[in-house]
Amino acid sequence: MVLLSVTFSEFIEVTDITWQVIVALIALAVGIPHGALDHLVTLPRASILRMSAFIFTYVLIAVIAVFAILEWNVYGFIGVVIMSALHFGIGDAAFINETNRSTAMPTSSRTAKTFYSLSAGALPVVIPLVNKESTSALAAVNSDLVDWHSGFDQELINLVLGLYLVTVLVLAATRRWRDLVDLNLLLTLSFFTPPLVAFAAYFGLWHAMRHTARLTLNLKSSQKSVIEGKPGRAFRQAVFPGTPALVGTFIVSLAIATITPGKISDEFLWLTLVVVWALTVPHMIVTAKLDKAALR
């Protein structure tokens, strides 16, 4: 993923935002289904009434988040940045912990997990949004977001890099070499690929894939396939039920675009991102339970 992103960025002009938008939409499409099975892993034996209440609350939180982000673009975006960095970093740490546990490998210390979570979340989220190429990318999404950092872009870069260096020392001291490789891949992706591609590739081809892999540990159908020695089928069983969410997301984005000023072509990426970000709010709340158990 990182190699392809860097390679494409070398052959295609960074200033050409069109290809970045296309890649971003494709990567978002790949990543959206991963959060659609929250109800199955959270309420596996729930009654119809409880399931209905869960879905209603989930959708209500997402709808409120959509309106909040659309009403307060910049403040909503800042909230999304913080929330996404925490969610991604904690999810990454939980994935590694579960992988270590399933292969009988020693898990990392609480200190190493904490620093890894903060760095692994901040690198792919913050850096692409404050580097020198972010202006055109943010303008393509929503021009109101160009100066979301209020001029503190270099300070944010320094903060994230400082956190990265401390994390490198902690991981090296505890001999977490594989986690260190992960972190350096994220650093490469964040600094050497265009902003939209960096974030979307991370979301669709890193975070979503790892989260889906974790779902195979919680879905009975996937567990059965794993026992039968069919990991590919187990993964597909955790992906395909989420495809309706993909269709629904784009339908909602188109619906909002048709009733808002401006051309659909200009609004679609922004509105799709808003819907995805809004869905991340209840998704993050739900997966917190899984993450807490995984990080024990």
C-alpha positions as CSV (number, residue, x, y, z in Angstrom):
1,M,0.0,0.0,0.0
2,V,2.7,2.5,1.0
3,L,4.9,1.5,-1.9
4,L,2.1,1.9,-4.5
5,S,1.1,5.3,-3.0
6,V,4.7,6.6,-3.2
7,T,5.2,5.2,-6.7
8,F,2.0,6.8,-8.1
9,S,2.9,10.1,-6.5
10,E,6.2,10.1,-8.4
11,F,4.6,9.5,-11.8
12,I,1.5,11.8,-11.5
13,E,1.7,15.5,-10.8
14,V,0.9,16.3,-7.2
15,T,-0.9,19.5,-8.4
16,D,-3.4,17.4,-10.3
17,I,-6.0,17.0,-7.7
18,T,-8.4,14.9,-9.9
19,W,-6.6,11.7,-9.5
20,Q,-6.3,12.2,-5.8
21,V,-10.0,12.6,-5.5
22,I,-10.6,9.4,-7.5
23,V,-8.1,7.4,-5.4
24,A,-9.7,8.8,-2.2
25,L,-13.2,7.8,-3.3
26,I,-12.0,4.3,-4.2
27,A,-10.2,3.9,-0.9
28,L,-13.1,5.2,1.1
29,A,-15.4,2.7,-0.8
30,V,-13.1,-0.1,0.3
31,G,-13.0,1.1,3.9
32,I,-16.6,1.9,4.6
33,P,-18.0,-1.6,5.0
34,H,-15.6,-2.4,7.9
35,G,-17.8,-0.6,10.4
36,A,-21.1,-2.0,9.3
37,L,-21.0,-5.1,11.5
38,D,-20.9,-3.2,14.8
39,H,-24.3,-4.6,15.9
40,L,-23.3,-8.2,15.3
41,V,-20.2,-8.0,17.4
42,T,-21.7,-5.9,20.1
43,L,-25.2,-7.5,20.4
44,P,-24.7,-11.0,19.1
45,R,-27.7,-12.5,20.9
46,A,-29.8,-9.4,21.2
47,S,-33.6,-9.4,21.0
48,I,-35.3,-7.7,18.1
49,L,-36.3,-4.8,20.4
50,R,-32.7,-4.3,21.7
51,M,-31.3,-4.6,18.1
52,S,-33.8,-2.0,16.9
53,A,-33.0,0.4,19.7
54,F,-29.3,-0.1,19.0
55,I,-29.6,0.7,15.3
56,F,-31.9,3.7,16.0
57,T,-29.4,5.2,18.5
58,Y,-26.5,4.4,16.2
59,V,-28.1,6.2,13.2
60,L,-29.3,9.1,15.4
61,I,-25.8,9.8,16.7
62,A,-24.5,9.7,13.1
63,V,-27.2,12.1,11.9
64,I,-26.5,14.5,14.7
65,A,-22.8,14.3,13.8
66,V,-23.6,15.0,10.1
67,F,-25.5,18.2,10.9
68,A,-22.9,19.3,13.4
69,I,-20.0,19.0,10.9
70,L,-22.0,20.6,8.1
71,E,-23.0,23.5,10.4
72,W,-19.6,24.1,12.0
73,N,-17.2,23.0,9.3
74,V,-13.9,23.9,11.0
75,Y,-14.7,23.0,14.6
76,G,-16.4,19.8,13.4
77,F,-13.3,19.0,11.3
78,I,-11.0,19.5,14.3
79,G,-13.2,17.2,16.4
80,V,-13.0,14.6,13.6
81,V,-9.2,14.9,13.4
82,I,-8.8,14.3,17.2
83,M,-11.4,11.5,17.2
84,S,-9.9,9.8,14.2
85,A,-6.4,9.9,15.5
86,L,-7.4,8.3,18.8
87,H,-9.7,5.7,17.1
88,F,-7.1,4.7,14.5
89,G,-4.2,4.5,16.9
90,I,-6.1,2.5,19.5
91,G,-7.4,0.2,16.9
92,D,-4.0,-0.4,15.5
93,A,-2.6,-1.2,19.0
94,A,-5.6,-3.5,19.6
95,F,-5.0,-5.4,16.3
96,I,-1.3,-5.9,17.2
97,N,-2.2,-7.1,20.7
98,E,-4.7,-9.6,19.4
99,T,-2.3,-10.8,16.8
100,N,0.4,-11.4,19.4
101,R,-2.1,-13.2,21.6
102,S,-3.3,-15.5,18.8
103,T,0.2,-16.4,17.9
104,A,1.4,-16.9,21.5
105,M,3.9,-14.0,21.2
106,P,4.6,-11.7,24.1
107,T,2.5,-8.5,24.1
108,S,4.0,-5.1,24.6
109,S,4.0,-3.1,27.8
110,R,1.3,-0.6,28.7
111,T,3.7,2.3,28.1
112,A,4.7,1.0,24.6
113,K,1.0,0.5,23.7
114,T,0.2,4.0,24.8
115,F,2.9,5.7,22.8
116,Y,2.3,3.5,19.8
117,S,-1.4,4.3,19.8
118,L,-0.8,8.1,19.9
119,S,1.9,8.0,17.2
120,A,0.1,5.5,14.9
121,G,-3.0,7.6,15.0
122,A,-1.4,11.0,14.7
123,L,1.0,10.3,11.8
124,P,-1.6,9.3,9.1
125,V,-4.2,11.8,10.3
126,V,-2.4,15.0,11.3
127,I,0.7,15.1,9.0
128,P,-1.2,14.9,5.7
129,L,-3.4,17.7,6.8
130,V,-0.7,20.2,7.7
131,N,2.1,19.5,5.2
132,K,2.9,21.9,2.4
133,E,0.7,20.0,-0.1
134,S,-2.4,20.0,2.1
135,T,-3.8,23.3,0.8
136,S,-4.9,22.1,-2.6
137,A,-6.2,18.8,-1.1
138,L,-8.3,20.6,1.6
139,A,-9.5,23.2,-1.0
140,A,-10.8,20.3,-3.1
141,V,-12.7,18.9,-0.2
142,N,-13.9,22.2,1.4
143,S,-12.1,25.6,1.2
144,D,-13.2,26.5,4.7
145,L,-10.8,23.8,6.0
146,V,-7.6,25.2,4.4
147,D,-6.6,27.1,7.6
148,W,-8.2,24.7,10.1
149,H,-4.9,24.7,12.1
150,S,-5.0,28.5,12.5
151,G,-1.4,28.8,11.4
152,F,0.0,26.3,13.8
153,D,0.9,23.8,11.1
154,Q,4.6,23.7,11.8
155,E,3.9,23.4,15.6
156,L,1.6,20.4,14.9
157,I,4.3,18.8,12.7
158,N,6.9,19.2,15.4
159,L,4.6,17.8,18.0
160,V,3.8,14.7,16.0
161,L,7.4,14.2,15.1
162,G,8.5,14.6,18.7
163,L,5.9,12.0,19.7
164,Y,7.2,9.7,17.0
165,L,10.8,10.0,18.2
166,V,9.8,9.2,21.8
167,T,7.8,6.3,20.6
168,V,10.7,5.0,18.5
169,L,12.9,5.1,21.7
170,V,10.2,3.3,23.7
171,L,9.7,0.6,21.1
172,A,13.4,0.1,20.6
173,A,14.0,-0.2,24.4
174,T,11.3,-2.8,24.6
175,R,12.4,-4.6,21.4
176,R,9.2,-4.1,19.6
177,W,10.8,-4.2,16.2
178,R,7.7,-5.2,14.2
179,D,5.8,-2.3,15.7
180,L,8.7,0.0,14.8
181,V,8.4,-1.1,11.2
182,D,4.7,-0.3,11.3
183,L,5.4,3.2,12.6
184,N,8.0,3.9,9.9
185,L,5.7,2.7,7.2
186,L,3.1,5.2,8.5
187,L,5.7,7.9,8.6
188,T,6.6,7.2,4.9
189,L,3.0,7.2,3.8
190,S,2.3,10.4,5.7
191,F,5.2,12.5,4.4
192,F,5.8,11.1,0.9
193,T,2.3,10.7,-0.6
194,P,-0.3,13.4,-1.4
195,P,-2.6,14.2,1.5
196,L,-5.8,12.8,0.1
197,V,-4.1,9.6,-1.0
198,A,-2.3,9.2,2.3
199,F,-5.4,9.5,4.4
200,A,-7.7,7.5,2.1
201,A,-5.1,4.7,1.5
202,Y,-4.6,4.4,5.3
203,F,-8.3,4.4,6.0
204,G,-9.3,1.9,3.3
205,L,-6.2,-0.3,3.0
206,W,-4.8,-0.3,6.5
207,H,-7.2,0.6,9.3
208,A,-10.3,-1.0,7.6
209,M,-8.4,-4.2,6.7
210,R,-7.1,-4.7,10.2
211,H,-10.4,-4.0,11.7
212,T,-12.1,-6.5,9.4
213,A,-9.4,-9.1,10.3
214,R,-10.3,-8.5,14.0
215,L,-14.0,-9.1,13.2
216,T,-13.2,-12.6,12.1
217,L,-12.4,-13.3,15.8
218,N,-15.9,-12.2,16.8
219,L,-18.2,-13.5,14.1
220,K,-19.3,-17.2,14.5
221,S,-19.4,-17.8,10.7
222,S,-15.8,-16.4,10.4
223,Q,-14.6,-18.4,13.4
224,K,-16.0,-21.6,11.8
225,S,-14.1,-20.9,8.6
226,V,-10.9,-20.2,10.5
227,I,-11.2,-23.5,12.3
228,E,-11.8,-25.2,8.9
229,G,-8.5,-23.7,7.7
230,K,-10.2,-21.2,5.3
231,P,-9.0,-17.7,6.3
232,G,-10.0,-16.2,3.0
233,R,-13.6,-17.2,3.4
234,A,-13.5,-16.0,7.0
235,F,-12.4,-12.6,5.8
236,R,-15.0,-12.4,3.1
237,Q,-17.7,-13.3,5.7
238,A,-16.7,-10.3,7.7
239,V,-16.7,-8.0,4.6
240,F,-19.7,-8.8,2.4
241,P,-22.4,-8.1,5.0
242,G,-21.1,-4.6,5.2
243,T,-21.5,-3.8,1.5
244,P,-25.0,-2.4,1.9
245,A,-23.5,0.3,4.2
246,L,-21.2,1.3,1.2
247,V,-24.2,1.7,-1.1
248,G,-26.1,3.6,1.6
249,T,-23.3,6.0,2.3
250,F,-23.0,7.1,-1.3
251,I,-26.8,7.3,-1.7
252,V,-27.0,9.6,1.4
253,S,-24.1,11.7,0.1
254,L,-25.8,12.1,-3.3
255,A,-29.1,13.0,-1.6
256,I,-27.5,15.7,0.5
257,A,-25.6,17.0,-2.5
258,T,-28.8,17.4,-4.5
259,I,-30.4,19.6,-1.9
260,T,-27.3,21.8,-1.1
261,P,-25.9,24.7,-3.2
262,G,-23.1,23.9,-5.7
263,K,-22.4,21.2,-8.2
264,I,-22.5,17.6,-7.1
265,S,-19.0,17.1,-8.5
266,D,-17.7,19.8,-6.2
267,E,-19.7,18.6,-3.2
268,F,-19.6,14.8,-3.4
269,L,-16.2,14.1,-1.9
270,W,-16.8,16.5,1.0
271,L,-20.3,15.1,1.7
272,T,-19.0,11.5,1.5
273,L,-16.3,12.3,3.9
274,V,-18.8,14.0,6.2
275,V,-21.0,10.9,6.2
276,V,-18.0,8.6,6.9
277,W,-16.8,10.9,9.7
278,A,-20.2,11.0,11.2
279,L,-20.5,7.2,11.1
280,T,-17.1,7.1,12.9
281,V,-18.6,8.7,16.0
282,P,-21.0,5.8,16.9
283,H,-18.5,3.3,15.4
284,M,-15.8,4.5,17.8
285,I,-18.1,4.3,20.8
286,V,-19.1,0.7,19.9
287,T,-15.6,-0.5,19.1
288,A,-14.2,1.0,22.3
289,K,-15.6,-2.1,24.1
290,L,-13.7,-4.4,21.7
291,D,-10.6,-2.4,21.9
292,K,-10.6,-2.4,25.7
293,A,-10.9,-6.2,25.8
294,A,-8.2,-6.6,23.1
295,L,-5.7,-4.3,24.9
296,R,-5.9,-6.1,28.2
